[in-house]
Amino acid sequence: MTEPIVIANEFAEVLVEKVETRNGTRLRIRAPRADREILLCPLELEALTRQDHDLFSLLLAG
């Protein structure tokens, strides 16, 4: 396991790390303050790169 990368500002903090699972390599994104995490596969990460900022604005507004 690798040491997590911490990305934070005054509104949020996330820890990002590469992990090995039974199904292959995943990116774990954890939000400690919200006590939430998600594991994303390469295909899911690639799908994120196809989105524009409008999608993320909609997610944050909801």
N, CA, C and O atoms as CSV, one atom per row, in Angstrom:
chain,resi,resn,atom,element,x,y,z
A,1,MET,N,N,0.837,-1.172,0.000
A,1,MET,CA,C,0.000,0.000,0.000
A,1,MET,C,C,0.884,1.238,0.000
A,1,MET,O,O,1.942,1.259,0.629
A,2,THR,N,N,0.445,2.254,-0.703
A,2,THR,CA,C,1.219,3.488,-0.780
A,2,THR,C,C,0.717,4.501,0.251
A,2,THR,O,O,-0.392,4.383,0.772
A,3,GLU,N,N,1.536,5.472,0.524
A,3,GLU,CA,C,1.157,6.555,1.425
A,3,GLU,C,C,0.121,7.430,0.720
A,3,GLU,O,O,0.336,7.811,-0.430
A,4,PRO,N,N,-1.002,7.763,1.378
A,4,PRO,CA,C,-2.027,8.573,0.711
A,4,PRO,C,C,-1.540,9.986,0.423
A,4,PRO,O,O,-0.699,10.536,1.134
A,5,ILE,N,N,-2.093,10.554,-0.639
A,5,ILE,CA,C,-1.892,11.957,-0.981
A,5,ILE,C,C,-3.065,12.716,-0.387
A,5,ILE,O,O,-4.218,12.330,-0.582
A,6,VAL,N,N,-2.785,13.787,0.334
A,6,VAL,CA,C,-3.832,14.602,0.938
A,6,VAL,C,C,-4.043,15.832,0.071
A,6,VAL,O,O,-3.102,16.560,-0.242
A,7,ILE,N,N,-5.304,16.052,-0.312
A,7,ILE,CA,C,-5.679,17.239,-1.074
A,7,ILE,C,C,-6.757,17.941,-0.258
A,7,ILE,O,O,-7.794,17.352,0.048
A,8,ALA,N,N,-6.509,19.208,0.095
A,8,ALA,CA,C,-7.443,19.892,0.985
A,8,ALA,C,C,-7.475,21.385,0.708
A,8,ALA,O,O,-6.533,21.975,0.178
A,9,ASN,N,N,-8.603,21.966,1.092
A,9,ASN,CA,C,-8.726,23.412,1.157
A,9,ASN,C,C,-9.633,23.733,2.341
A,9,ASN,O,O,-9.862,22.866,3.184
A,10,GLU,N,N,-10.148,24.943,2.424
A,10,GLU,CA,C,-10.964,25.297,3.585
A,10,GLU,C,C,-12.327,24.611,3.594
A,10,GLU,O,O,-13.016,24.636,4.614
A,11,PHE,N,N,-12.737,23.993,2.471
A,11,PHE,CA,C,-14.060,23.376,2.367
A,11,PHE,C,C,-14.044,21.853,2.470
A,11,PHE,O,O,-15.037,21.255,2.886
A,12,ALA,N,N,-12.951,21.228,2.103
A,12,ALA,CA,C,-12.937,19.760,2.041
A,12,ALA,C,C,-11.520,19.233,2.155
A,12,ALA,O,O,-10.542,19.949,1.939
A,13,GLU,N,N,-11.442,17.952,2.503
A,13,GLU,CA,C,-10.168,17.242,2.540
A,13,GLU,C,C,-10.413,15.826,2.020
A,13,GLU,O,O,-11.355,15.159,2.446
A,14,VAL,N,N,-9.567,15.374,1.104
A,14,VAL,CA,C,-9.644,13.998,0.615
A,14,VAL,C,C,-8.263,13.374,0.650
A,14,VAL,O,O,-7.248,14.054,0.504
A,15,LEU,N,N,-8.247,12.058,0.848
A,15,LEU,CA,C,-7.025,11.282,0.802
A,15,LEU,C,C,-7.149,10.358,-0.402
A,15,LEU,O,O,-8.161,9.676,-0.569
A,16,VAL,N,N,-6.132,10.338,-1.226
A,16,VAL,CA,C,-6.150,9.552,-2.459
A,16,VAL,C,C,-4.985,8.571,-2.410
A,16,VAL,O,O,-3.851,8.946,-2.112
A,17,GLU,N,N,-5.285,7.300,-2.708
A,17,GLU,CA,C,-4.209,6.314,-2.738
A,17,GLU,C,C,-4.536,5.193,-3.711
A,17,GLU,O,O,-5.698,4.874,-3.960
A,18,LYS,N,N,-3.491,4.615,-4.244
A,18,LYS,CA,C,-3.598,3.460,-5.131
A,18,LYS,C,C,-3.608,2.206,-4.270
A,18,LYS,O,O,-2.752,2.029,-3.404
A,19,VAL,N,N,-4.595,1.326,-4.519
A,19,VAL,CA,C,-4.692,0.090,-3.749
A,19,VAL,C,C,-4.876,-1.092,-4.688
A,19,VAL,O,O,-5.436,-0.961,-5.777
A,20,GLU,N,N,-4.398,-2.239,-4.249
A,20,GLU,CA,C,-4.581,-3.482,-5.004
A,20,GLU,C,C,-5.739,-4.257,-4.378
A,20,GLU,O,O,-5.782,-4.448,-3.163
A,21,THR,N,N,-6.670,-4.698,-5.213
A,21,THR,CA,C,-7.805,-5.491,-4.757
A,21,THR,C,C,-7.799,-6.816,-5.507
A,21,THR,O,O,-6.965,-7.039,-6.385
A,22,ARG,N,N,-8.735,-7.694,-5.155
A,22,ARG,CA,C,-8.862,-8.958,-5.886
A,22,ARG,C,C,-9.199,-8.723,-7.354
A,22,ARG,O,O,-8.915,-9.562,-8.209
A,23,ASN,N,N,-9.809,-7.569,-7.636
A,23,ASN,CA,C,-10.220,-7.241,-9.000
A,23,ASN,C,C,-9.253,-6.309,-9.710
A,23,ASN,O,O,-9.585,-5.757,-10.759
A,24,GLY,N,N,-8.063,-6.125,-9.155
A,24,GLY,CA,C,-7.062,-5.282,-9.799
A,24,GLY,C,C,-6.819,-3.984,-9.058
A,24,GLY,O,O,-7.283,-3.793,-7.934
A,25,THR,N,N,-6.093,-3.107,-9.699
A,25,THR,CA,C,-5.715,-1.827,-9.111
A,25,THR,C,C,-6.906,-0.876,-9.098
A,25,THR,O,O,-7.661,-0.783,-10.066
A,26,ARG,N,N,-7.054,-0.177,-7.985
A,26,ARG,CA,C,-8.126,0.802,-7.819
A,26,ARG,C,C,-7.543,2.069,-7.207
A,26,ARG,O,O,-6.482,2.052,-6.584
A,27,LEU,N,N,-8.261,3.157,-7.402
A,27,LEU,CA,C,-7.920,4.404,-6.728
A,27,LEU,C,C,-8.922,4.585,-5.597
A,27,LEU,O,O,-10.128,4.657,-5.836
A,28,ARG,N,N,-8.426,4.659,-4.372
A,28,ARG,CA,C,-9.294,4.887,-3.220
A,28,ARG,C,C,-9.300,6.376,-2.927
A,28,ARG,O,O,-8.247,6.995,-2.775
A,29,ILE,N,N,-10.489,6.942,-2.849
A,29,ILE,CA,C,-10.661,8.347,-2.495
A,29,ILE,C,C,-11.465,8.368,-1.202
A,29,ILE,O,O,-12.600,7.895,-1.155
A,30,ARG,N,N,-10.859,8.924,-0.150
A,30,ARG,CA,C,-11.512,8.967,1.160
A,30,ARG,C,C,-11.737,10.413,1.582
A,30,ARG,O,O,-10.879,11.275,1.392
A,31,ALA,N,N,-12.908,10.658,2.160
A,31,ALA,CA,C,-13.238,11.956,2.751
A,31,ALA,C,C,-13.395,11.734,4.249
A,31,ALA,O,O,-14.485,11.389,4.706
A,32,PRO,N,N,-12.322,11.925,5.027
A,32,PRO,CA,C,-12.363,11.612,6.459
A,32,PRO,C,C,-13.449,12.366,7.226
A,32,PRO,O,O,-14.092,11.785,8.100
A,33,ARG,N,N,-13.663,13.628,6.923
A,33,ARG,CA,C,-14.666,14.421,7.654
A,33,ARG,C,C,-16.071,13.873,7.438
A,33,ARG,O,O,-16.904,13.904,8.344
A,34,ALA,N,N,-16.328,13.373,6.238
A,34,ALA,CA,C,-17.655,12.813,5.914
A,34,ALA,C,C,-17.724,11.323,6.221
A,34,ALA,O,O,-18.793,10.719,6.140
A,35,ASP,N,N,-16.588,10.728,6.573
A,35,ASP,CA,C,-16.502,9.289,6.828
A,35,ASP,C,C,-17.033,8.488,5.637
A,35,ASP,O,O,-17.840,7.571,5.788
A,36,ARG,N,N,-16.550,8.868,4.441
A,36,ARG,CA,C,-16.967,8.206,3.194
A,36,ARG,C,C,-15.730,7.855,2.378
A,36,ARG,O,O,-14.685,8.494,2.502
A,37,GLU,N,N,-15.868,6.823,1.537
A,37,GLU,CA,C,-14.792,6.484,0.610
A,37,GLU,C,C,-15.384,5.766,-0.594
A,37,GLU,O,O,-16.494,5.236,-0.544
A,38,ILE,N,N,-14.615,5.764,-1.675
A,38,ILE,CA,C,-15.011,5.066,-2.883
A,38,ILE,C,C,-13.756,4.495,-3.531
A,38,ILE,O,O,-12.691,5.111,-3.491
A,39,LEU,N,N,-13.889,3.325,-4.123
A,39,LEU,CA,C,-12.816,2.721,-4.908
A,39,LEU,C,C,-13.224,2.824,-6.375
A,39,LEU,O,O,-14.310,2.384,-6.751
A,40,LEU,N,N,-12.366,3.396,-7.194
A,40,LEU,CA,C,-12.657,3.566,-8.610
A,40,LEU,C,C,-11.679,2.775,-9.458
A,40,LEU,O,O,-10.470,2.811,-9.225
A,41,CYS,N,N,-12.204,2.062,-10.441
A,41,CYS,CA,C,-11.362,1.304,-11.364
A,41,CYS,C,C,-10.890,2.239,-12.485
A,41,CYS,O,O,-11.404,3.350,-12.617
A,42,PRO,N,N,-9.924,1.803,-13.288
A,42,PRO,CA,C,-9.430,2.651,-14.368
A,42,PRO,C,C,-10.534,3.110,-15.329
A,42,PRO,O,O,-10.510,4.252,-15.788
A,43,LEU,N,N,-11.485,2.251,-15.634
A,43,LEU,CA,C,-12.568,2.633,-16.550
A,43,LEU,C,C,-13.426,3.748,-15.948
A,43,LEU,O,O,-13.811,4.683,-16.650
A,44,GLU,N,N,-13.722,3.650,-14.668
A,44,GLU,CA,C,-14.504,4.694,-14.005
A,44,GLU,C,C,-13.735,6.008,-13.961
A,44,GLU,O,O,-14.315,7.077,-14.152
A,45,LEU,N,N,-12.442,5.931,-13.711
A,45,LEU,CA,C,-11.623,7.149,-13.696
A,45,LEU,C,C,-11.565,7.790,-15.071
A,45,LEU,O,O,-11.644,9.011,-15.203
A,46,GLU,N,N,-11.428,6.962,-16.088
A,46,GLU,CA,C,-11.406,7.501,-17.452
A,46,GLU,C,C,-12.728,8.190,-17.781
A,46,GLU,O,O,-12.739,9.233,-18.434
A,47,ALA,N,N,-13.837,7.613,-17.331
A,47,ALA,CA,C,-15.147,8.224,-17.571
A,47,ALA,C,C,-15.227,9.609,-16.934
A,47,ALA,O,O,-15.860,10.508,-17.489
A,48,LEU,N,N,-14.594,9.789,-15.778
A,48,LEU,CA,C,-14.581,11.109,-15.144
A,48,LEU,C,C,-13.895,12.149,-16.018
A,48,LEU,O,O,-14.293,13.313,-16.025
A,49,THR,N,N,-12.873,11.740,-16.749
A,49,THR,CA,C,-12.136,12.703,-17.573
A,49,THR,C,C,-12.966,13.204,-18.747
A,49,THR,O,O,-12.627,14.217,-19.359
A,50,ARG,N,N,-14.045,12.506,-19.063
A,50,ARG,CA,C,-14.911,12.917,-20.180
A,50,ARG,C,C,-15.962,13.939,-19.748
A,50,ARG,O,O,-16.704,14.460,-20.580
A,51,GLN,N,N,-16.022,14.222,-18.459
A,51,GLN,CA,C,-17.034,15.147,-17.943
A,51,GLN,C,C,-16.482,16.567,-17.921
A,51,GLN,O,O,-15.274,16.791,-17.852
A,52,ASP,N,N,-17.408,17.514,-17.983
A,52,ASP,CA,C,-16.972,18.904,-17.829
A,52,ASP,C,C,-17.359,19.388,-16.430
A,52,ASP,O,O,-18.011,18.668,-15.674
A,53,HIS,N,N,-16.961,20.582,-16.103
A,53,HIS,CA,C,-17.189,21.097,-14.756
A,53,HIS,C,C,-18.668,21.296,-14.445
A,53,HIS,O,O,-19.049,21.334,-13.275
A,54,ASP,N,N,-19.505,21.421,-15.465
A,54,ASP,CA,C,-20.935,21.586,-15.220
A,54,ASP,C,C,-21.518,20.408,-14.444
A,54,ASP,O,O,-22.359,20.598,-13.566
A,55,LEU,N,N,-21.079,19.203,-14.763
A,55,LEU,CA,C,-21.566,18.027,-14.041
A,55,LEU,C,C,-21.226,18.117,-12.556
A,55,LEU,O,O,-22.068,17.837,-11.703
A,56,PHE,N,N,-20.010,18.500,-12.257
A,56,PHE,CA,C,-19.589,18.593,-10.857
A,56,PHE,C,C,-20.312,19.724,-10.132
A,56,PHE,O,O,-20.598,19.611,-8.940
A,57,SER,N,N,-20.606,20.794,-10.829
A,57,SER,CA,C,-21.391,21.880,-10.238
A,57,SER,C,C,-22.788,21.382,-9.880
A,57,SER,O,O,-23.322,21.726,-8.825
A,58,LEU,N,N,-23.378,20.576,-10.754
A,58,LEU,CA,C,-24.708,20.003,-10.476
A,58,LEU,C,C,-24.657,19.069,-9.268
A,58,LEU,O,O,-25.559,19.090,-8.430
A,59,LEU,N,N,-23.619,18.257,-9.173
A,59,LEU,CA,C,-23.483,17.345,-8.032
A,59,LEU,C,C,-23.344,18.116,-6.724
A,59,LEU,O,O,-23.926,17.726,-5.712
A,60,LEU,N,N,-22.593,19.186,-6.736
A,60,LEU,CA,C,-22.389,19.971,-5.518
A,60,LEU,C,C,-23.637,20.750,-5.125
A,60,LEU,O,O,-23.854,21.016,-3.943
A,61,ALA,N,N,-24.453,21.117,-6.098
A,61,ALA,CA,C,-25.671,21.885,-5.818
A,61,ALA,C,C,-26.741,20.998,-5.183
A,61,ALA,O,O,-27.609,21.498,-4.469
A,62,GLY,N,N,-26.689,19.675,-5.436
A,62,GLY,CA,C,-27.740,18.780,-4.958
A,62,GLY,C,C,-27.550,18.340,-3.620
A,62,GLY,O,O,-28.367,17.581,-3.099
